[in-house]
Each structure stands twice: as structure tokens, then as C-alpha cells.
């Protein structure tokens, strides 16, 4: 019901343009198993969590750019021409970061469920100093 109102630009009697908050464009996302296959094929995993979360545990080989720095740093630090899978703890921050990357012309996917889903699906975590990692 709400989706049809949003597609028509209406919410009840309130007329709204179909832009911004009400733009329901589907954001590409992948499940952890799909992400692991994409990584094997050359994709990059971008972790947008804060430093303390990263230090507690992250996927081996991931690139770390805190979400507040994605817009400025990602174009400089991410490999060109490769898909990027964006992750955070549960997938909320990474959705916003993936949108930023897409707006910058980068092929980006949100990791559904974030690092919590990654770990549940058997994805490895390493902490600071190559110790076993945890999700903070």
C-alpha cells in the first residue's frame, strides 16, 4: 500500500515528489555467501565501521574507511574498475556508504546483515595484531 503511494508521489493527501527520502530505488545488496564468491573473483570488501570496531575484528583483506570519510577517501583508496562490497556491523551504515559510492560511479553492493551475518555464515574475522577477531 505505502509503496504504491510512494510510486505515485503521494502519502495520504500529502503530495510529495518522488525524490530524496521517498526515492525507493533498490540498493544492490549481497548475502555473505555471494560476497565471498565476489571477493574470490576480485571484488573489494570495504569496512565502514569505526576504528575500535575494526580493531576488534574485521575480514582479512578488507579496506577500512570509516563511514564519515567514505565520500572523500574511497575514490582514492579503492581499486578502480572492481566491484565494492560495503559492510558495517549490521548493514545500516554500509547502506548509506554504498549509496555514496554508487553516486560517485563506483559499482557498490551492501553486505546484507553486515559483519554479524558474515561471521554467522562462517566468514573469518581477525583482530589487531592478527589475533582472532570479534564483532564489537
N, C-alpha and C positions, 0 to 999 in steps of 0.2 A: 504494500500500500504506500509506504513512505517513499520507496524507490520510484514509483510511478509519479508521485508528486514532485520529486526532485528532478526527474527527467523532464517534466513539463515546466519546471521553474516555479512551482507553487508549493507552499506548505500551508495547508488550510486556506484561508482567504488572503494570506500574505503572499505577494508576488515577489519572487527572488530570481535574480539572474543565475544561470547555471554555470557559475564560475566560483573560484576560491573555495571556501569551506563546503559549498554544495556541489562542487565538481566531483562526481563519483567515478572518475576514471579508475579503472582497475590497475593496481600496482602489482607488477610481476613479483611473485614470491615462489620459493622453492622449499621443499621439505629437506631435512638433513641428508637423507639418502641421495636425493637428487643433487644436493650441493656437493657431496663427496665425489660423485661422478663428474660433476662440472669441474671441480678442483683438479681431479686427475687429468682432465682434458685441457687444463691450462688456465682456468678461471682464477681470480684472486679473491681471497676472503678478507674483507675489511671489517675490523672490530672497532666499533664507535663508542665503547664504554670508557669510563673514567680510568685514570692511571691505577688507582687502587684495585679496581675490578680486573684490569688487565694483568697486573702483577700477581693477583691471587690465582688466576688461571685463564689461559687462552689456547686456542687451537694452534698447533705447530704450523709455522709458515704464514700465519695471518699478518696483515699490516695493521698497525694500530694508529688511528687518528680519532681523538675524542670528538664526539658529535658536534661540539661547538666550533671545531676547526675544519670540519669536512669541506665546506664551501671553498675555503682558501687553500687548503693543503692537498686535497685529493687530486686535483689536476696535475700537480707537480710530483706527487709521490706514487700514484698508481700507474702500473704499466699501461701503455697505450694499446688500444685495439683488443683488449681482453675483457670478457665479462667480469663483473664485480658482484660478489655476493656479500651483502651487508648484514652484520649481526650486532646484537647487544645482548642484554640478559634474557629478555623475554620477547623481543621483536618490536616494541613500541618506538624506541629511539631510532632503531635501524630503518623503520618505515620512512621517517622524516628524512634521514640521511640518504636513503635510496632515491627519494623524490628529488632531492638536491642534485644528485649525480645525474639522474635522467634529464633534468632541466639543463645540465651542462653538456649534454650529448653523450654521456657515458652509459653503456649498456649495464644496468644495475638490477639486481634482484634482492628482495628482502628474504632473509632466512626465517621461515615461519617457526615461531616458538623460540627463536634466539638460541643462546648458548645452553639454556636449560634443555631444549629439545635436542640440540647437538649432542650433549652428554648422554641423555636418555637413549639416543639412537646408537650409542657406542663410540661417539667421536672422542678423540683424545684431548686431554687438557694438560698443559704444562704451566707451572708457575715460575716465579722468578728464580733464576739460577738453575733452570732445567729440573726443578723439583716437580713431583706430581702436583697438578693444579686442582683448584676447587672453584666453584662459581660463587663470587661474592655479591 
